[in-house]
Amino acid sequence: MGILMWTWIIVGLTFALYIGIAIWSRASSTGEFYVASKQVHPIANGMATGADWMSAASFISMAGLISFIGRDGAVYLMGWTGGYVLLALLLAPYLRKFGKYTVPEFVGERYYSDVARIVAVICAIFVSFTYVAGQMRGVGIVFSRFLEVDITSGVIIGVGIVFFYAVLGGMKGITYTQVAQYCVLIVAYLIPAIFISILMTGNPIPQLGFGGTLSDGSYLLSKLDGLNEALGFAAYTGGTKSTIDVFFITAALMVGTAGLPHVIIRFFTVPKVADARKSAGWALLFIAILYTTAPAVAAFARTNMIQTLNDKPYASAPSWFKNWEETKLISWTDKNNDGIMQYRGANAPDGLENELKVDRDIMVLANPEIAQLPNWVVALVAAGGLAAALSTAAGLLLVISTSVSHDLLKSIFMKELSEKQELVWARVAAGFAVAIAGYFGINPPGFVAQVVAFAFGLAASSFFPIIILGIFSKKVNKEGAIAGMLSGIVFTAAYIIYFKFVNPGANNAANWWFGISPEGIGTLGMLLNFIVTLVVTKFTPAPPEKIQHLVENVRVPKELSA
């Protein structure tokens, strides 16, 4: 069977599984819709958290990004993985002990202010929509290539699936759907990695094949360094980013992970406080399986792509190139009219111009085709990419839904709402959120990992300082929290918008503040948030005694069952 038929079969079966789980786990109360009645086992929650967090950026874009920028791509591995250590140690158990549904609810009650809650809702929605834009782009890429529909139609199909199980099942349905999606995405990621590692290095373990030797006796990374440098690119194992930018991007991704509302809310779904920490540990294990494999996938894909395409006649280009060319995510322009595809960097020693334009988001998806793996493996990777994108999109949409229905309507503007009415509003809000997410998928503001990195920066600059200070400081008050959140997210968003959309021509190290790129500016925004919060707190009234006692109670290392 061809790739198209295999893809329809495997994707169809996985979609049927997700829909079946949603019907089985339909939420009948706000407790089930918001936090799955706090009855999710830590292992299942760890797996669901892994799927929630390993989005299209992790599955589709991260290895592709590393394959193009080499060592500099390690910032994504270090940042996104290190963030989970912060989450497990500093946030998860304390937020679970606090026992509320959402991050804005924590902010509103800890800082005894509806204004603080509203600001937190705005930040949560802004961060979530930025993040979900990357997921919907991933959905569109997969559909446009493997199901041979245009990106717009692909996004609409994906939106329909997410709408069904997110609106119907809420957190309960999303949780068990994400368990299934984790299984799909990790199998889809590992199988081609194992196959390609065997073909290239003879080692079935990709992590070892990454440092192994090829059939010609050369080391994989040495070979890749030589290929890159001979074509005018920087050495694969070298780096071009400044030390300060690497530090700031890594820090933004780390604290952004610990401040993402759709990840934090997962730790409200377990029965006990200790289970929150266990969930974070299991999630780290499940995430590490993919993250330790990604560098190998990147190196395999980059090596195979260069050897397959460079200096080859276009007339005899491999079928995978022609297939992806139809999506316009890879293209060739014959600049010297010789009919030969030249792939060159800025410092090409032969002086030839680069004629190939390759979207980095295709590398993982195209990798099995480049390596000439069986069609069913290619289809499995497509299903894995969809699972990764849809699982995270569902979690983000639930954050938006609960922020509107629970934190705005029920808690502030329509306090008389019954539980049934609140559930209806939650589903209506989820429906609107899905529609807006679909628009972002059709009109994305950048490639997947880049857009997601912006979301992490926004989360780092808005939520992380306020949550940390809310847990570990009795003195921080509502005035400080509101001023800190607003200053952090406004500064970070303005910096990103200016360099990426208002004046993209100035987006280079010479114009960045202190040499910090838009991907890393969230760290500076976080520091600004901390400073503003603490300064404003110093010159405004202290929190009420009951709030200070609440903070003490949350920090007490005592097991609670509620």
N, C-alpha and C positions, 0 to 999 in steps of 0.2 A: 504494500500500500504506500501511497505517496504521503508527503508531509502534511498536506491539507487534510486528508482523511484521518490520519493518526491524530492530528491536532483536534479536529472536531470530536473525535471519540474520547480522547483523554480529558480535554477541557469540558466536554459535555458531562462526563461522569463526575468530575470534581464539582462542577456547578450543581449537579443534581444532589450530590452529597451535602453541599452547603445549604441548599434550600430545604432538604429533608431535615437537617439538624435545626434549622430555624423554625420549622413547623413543630418539631418535637419539643423544642425549648421555648415556646412562645411565652412572652412575659405577660402575666396577668395582674401585676401590682407594680407600684413605683419602685419598691425594694428590689424586685426582680429586674426591672428595666434599668435601674441606675447601677446597682452593685450585685446583681445575681443573688440576692438574699444573703450575701456574705457566707456562702456555703461551698465555695470552690476549693478543691484540694490544692495544696501548695505545688505539687508536681504539675497538675493540669494548669494551674495559674501561671507557673513558670514557663510552660510551653506556650500558653496563650500570650504571655508577655513577650516572649521571644518573637512570635509571629507579629504581634502588635508593633514591636519596635523594629524588627528587620523588614523594612519596607522595600519599595521598589528601589530606593537608593542603595540599600544593602545588597539586594539580589541582582538588580540589573546594572546599576550605575557605578557602584564602588570599585569592583574589579576592572571595569572599563576605564574608570578614571585613573586607577593605579597603572594600568597598561600604557597609558599615555604619558603620565608624569613621573612614573617610577617611584623612587624613594620618597618623594614629597607626598605621595598618596598615603604614606604611613600615618599622617596626621589623622586621617579618618578612622583608621584602625585603632590607634591609641585613644583618640578622643571618645569615640562611641563606645568602646569597651570599658575604658576607665570610668566613664560616667556611671556605669552600673555599680562600680565599687562605692562611689559616693552615694548613690541611691540606696544601696543596701545598708550602709553604715549610718548615714545621716538623716535619711528621710523616711524610708518605708515603714519601720516599726512605729515611729512617733505619729505619723499621719494616720496609720491604721488605729492606733490607740485613741486618737482624737475622735475617730468613728463617724465622720461625716461623709456625705456622698461625693462632693466635688472639691476641687482646689479653691474656686471662688467662695465656697461655703466656709472652708477653713479660714481664708483671708478675712471674710466678713465677720466671722465670730471671734477670731483671735484679735482682730483690730477693731472690734465693736463698732462697726460702721457700715451702713448700707452703701455709702459712697465708695468705700474701699472695695466692697463686693462688686459694685458695678464696674469699677476700674479693672478689677481682676477678670470679670466676664469679658470686657472689651479686649484685654490682653489675650485671654484664652482663645477667643474667636479669631483674633488676628493671627496668632501663632498657628492655630489649627488650619485655617484656610491657606496660609502660606505653605504649610506642610502637605496638605491634601492636594495642592496643585501638582506637586511632584509625583504623587501616586497616580493621579488620573493621566498624567503624561505617560507614565509607564504602561498603564492599561492600553492607551492608544497605540503605543509602539508595538506591543505584542499583537494586538488585533490586526493592525495594518499589515504586518508581515505574515503572520502564520495563519490567519483566517481570511486573508485576502479581502478585507474590507477597508474602507478609508478610516482615517484616525477618528473623525467625527462619529461615524457609526460605531466604531469600537468603543469609544468612551461612553456612548449612550447605552450600549449593551452592558458594560461594566457598571454604570450608574444604576441600571435597573436591578442587577443582581444585589448590589450593596443596599439599595433602597429596600428590597424585599426582606433580607434577613436582619438588617439593622433596625428598621422600623417595626418589624414584627416581633423580634426577639429581644431587642434592647441589649443590655450587658449580658444577660443570661444566654441569649442566642449567639451574640458575638463571641463570648468566651469559648463555647464549645465548637463554634465554627472555626475559631482561630487555632484550636488544638488540631483540628483536621488540616487546616491550612499550613501549620508548621510542618506536619508530617509530609505534606505534598512538596512544600518548597525545599525542605532539607534533602529529601530524596532526589528531587530534580536538580539540585545543585551538586550533590556528591557524585551521582552516577557518571555524568560526562567528565567530571574532574578526574575520577578514578580511571576511566577509559583512556583519556588523553594522557594522563601520567604514565600509564603502561605503554602506550604507543611511543611516547617521546623519550622516556627515561628507563622503562622496564620496571619501574617501582609502582605498586598499586596504591601507595599512600601519597596523595598529592603533596602533603606538607613536606615529605622527604624527597619526593621527585623535584620539588622546587629548588632544592640544593644539590640535586643529583647531576649525573652526566648524561649527555645525549649519545646517540648511536655512533657519532664520529669521535667520541672520547672527550669532547669539550664539555665544560660545565655549562648548564643552562644559562645562568646569569652572565657568565663571561661571554657566551655566544651572543646574548641579547645586548650586552654592552657594545660588542663589536659591530653588530648590525646597526644599532642606533647611531654610533659615532661615524660609521662609514657613510651613512645617509644624511649626516649633518644635524642629527638630533643630539641632545645632551645624553651622557651616559645614563643607562637605566638605573644603575645603583648609585648615581650621583644625585645631587640636589641643586635646585635653582632658587628655592625660596630662602628668604633671610631667616636667621635664627629667631628673631622677634616675631615674625609672621607665623612661623611654625608653632611657636609657643602659644601665641594668641588664638590661632585656629584650634589647636588641640584643647586648650582650656575652654574655649567657647563651646566646643562639642561636648566636653565632659560635663560642665555645669549645665549646659543646655539639656543634656540627657536627664539630669537629675531634676530639671525644672519643667519637663514636658507634661502638660496636664493629662494627656491621654495615656501616658505611662504611669503616672502617679496614681490615677484613679483605679488602676488594676489592683493595687494593694489594699483597696477597701473591700475587695470581694472575698477575702479569705476569712475563716471562722475566728482566728485568734491573732493576737499581736505577734507572737513568735512565728506564726505562719507567714507573715509579711516578709520577715527576713529570710525565711526558708525559700519563699517564692523568688526573691531576688537572687539567691544563690543558684537555684535551678535554672532561672532565666539566663544567668551568666554562662552556665554550662552549655545550655542549648544554643546560645548565641555564639559561643566560642567555636563550636563545630563548623559553622559557616565562616566565621571571621578568620580562623587559621587556615582555611582553604582558599580564601579570596586572593592572597598574593600569588599562589601557584596558578590559579585560573587566569589571573592577569598576565603573568609571564608566558604561559602556554599560548594564550590568545594573541599576544603581541608578536611572538616569534612566528607562529603559523601564518598570521596575516601578512607580515613582511615577506616571508619566503613564498607565499602563495601569489601575491599580487605584484610586488615590485619588479620593474623591468620586464614585465610580461606583456605580450601583445593583447590589446583589448579584444580583438576578434576571438581569441581563445581563452577569455576570462572564465574562471570557474563558475559553475551554476549558482553557487551561493552569492557571488557578487552581483550577478544579474537579478537574482531574486530580491536582494536588499536594495538594489538600485531603484527598483520600482517604488520603494517607500520614500525615496529622496533623502534617506539618512546616510547614504554613501553615494558619491558621484565622482566622475572622472571628466576632466577637461583637457583635451589634447592641445597644449599650449605651443608645442614645437612641431605639430603636424607629422609626427613619426609613427603614430598608431601604437606607441608603447606607453604603458602606464608607469609614470615616474612618481615614487613616493619619497619626498625629500624634506629635510628640515631647513631652517634658516641658514645654517652654516654648511650646506652641502659642498663637498670638495670639488665635485665635477661642475658646479655652477648651474645645474639644471633646476628649474622651478618645480615646486610641488604641484602635481596634477590631480592628486586624490584628496577628496574631502570626506573624512570619516567621522560620523557622529559617535562619540565615545559610548553612548548609551546602547549601542548595538553589540558591543563586544562579547558580553556573556551570552546573549541570545544567539549570536551568529557562531559562537565558538564550536558547538558540535558540528555545524555544517562545514566550517572551515576544516575541521579535523576529519571530515567524511565519516562521521558516526552514523549508525542506523537511524532511519526516519523516526522511529518511535522515541528515540532519545531526544531528538530535536523537538518533538511535540511535547515531551515531558517537561523540557526546560520552559516552553511556552506556558504550560500549566503552572509551573513553579513561579514564574514571573507574575502571573495573574494572581496567584495565591498571596504573594508577598505584598503586592500593591493593594489588593482588596482588603486584606486583613487590617492593614494600617489605616486605610481610608475609613473602614467601619469604626475603628476606635476613635478616630478624629471626629467623625460625624456625630458620634455619641456625646463627645465632649461639648460640641456646639449645641446639640439638642438639649442636654441637661443644663447647660449654662443659661439657655433661654427660658426653658420651662420651669426649672427648679430655682435657679439663682436670681432670675429677673422677675418672672411672673409670680410664682408661688411665694417667694420670700419677700418681695418688695411691692410689686404693683397690683397683684391680685391674690392677696393673702387668704381670701375666702374660698379659693379653689378646693374642690374635693379631690381625693386621690384619683378617682376615675377621670375627672376633668384634666388634672395635671398630666396624666398618662396620655390623654388625647393631644394636649398641647405639645408634649414631648415628641410625639410621632409627627405632628404637623411641622414642628421645627426641624426634625430630621429630614423630612421631605424637602423643605426649602433648602436646607444645607446641601443635600445631595444634588439638587439642581444647580446651585452655585458652584459646587465642586466640579460638576460636569463641564461648566463653562471654562473653568480654569484648566481642565484637562485638554479642551479643544484649543485654548489660547494660553499656553504655558509661558511663564516669564523667564524660563531658562531650562538648562538640562537638569535631569532629576536630582543628582547629588548636590548640585549647586543650590537649587531651590530649597532642598531639605536642610542644607547647611545654614541658609538664611533663617529658617524656622528655629533651628537650635540656637542661633545667636539671639533671636528675639526672645526665646524662652529663658536663656541665660540672663539677659538684661532686665527682664521683668519679674519672673517668678522666683528664681533661685534665691536671691538675697532676702526677699520678703519671707519666704518659707523658712529659711535657715534662722533668720533673726526671730521669726515668730516662735520657733521651737526653743531656741537656746538663749534668748534674752527676754527678761521680764520688763525691761524698760522701754522697748521700742513701742511707739504709740501709733495711732491711726494717721495723724498728720504726717509723720515720717514715712509710713508705709505708702500712703497715697502719692506723696511727692516723689519717693524713690521709684515706684513702679512707672509713673508717668515720665520722669526724666530719663530712666533707663531705656524704655521701649521707644520713646520719641527720638532720642539721640541715635539709637541703633538703626531704627527704620529709616530715618532721614539720611544717614550715611550710606546705607545700602541703596536706597532709591536714587540718591544723587549719582553715585558711581555706576550703577547698573542700568538706570533708565533715563535720568535727566541728562547726564553728561558721560556716556560710556567711553568716549574718546579719551577721557582723563583717567580712566581706570587702569592705573599702573603705579608701580612702587614710588615713582618720582612725585606723585601727587597725593598718595595716601598719607594720612596722619601717622607720624612715627613709623612709617613703613608697614602699617597694618592694613591688610586687605579687607574688603567687605565681608568675606567669610569669617574673619577673625575679630571683627569689630565688636561682636557681642561681649567679649571679655572686657573691653573698655567700658561698654555700656553697663555691665555688671558692677564694675568698680565704681562707676558714677552713681549707680543705684544705692550701693552700700554707703557711700560718702553722704549723699543727699539725705538718705533715711536717717543716718546717725546724727547729722548736723541739725536737721529739722527737729528730731526727737529731743535734742538737748535744749532747744529753746521753746518747747511747747509742753503742755501738762502731761504728767505721767499717766499710764493706763490705770483704770480702776483696780481696786484691790482684788475683785473677783477674777479679773483677767490675769493678774499676776499669779493667783492661786491656780488658775487653769493651766498656765504655762508650767508651773511646778509639777502639777499632776501628770501632765503629758510626758514630762521628762523622767518621772520616777520609774526605775527599772523593775516594775512589778507586773506580772502577767495578769492580763484581764481577758475574760472570755467574750466580752461584748465588742 
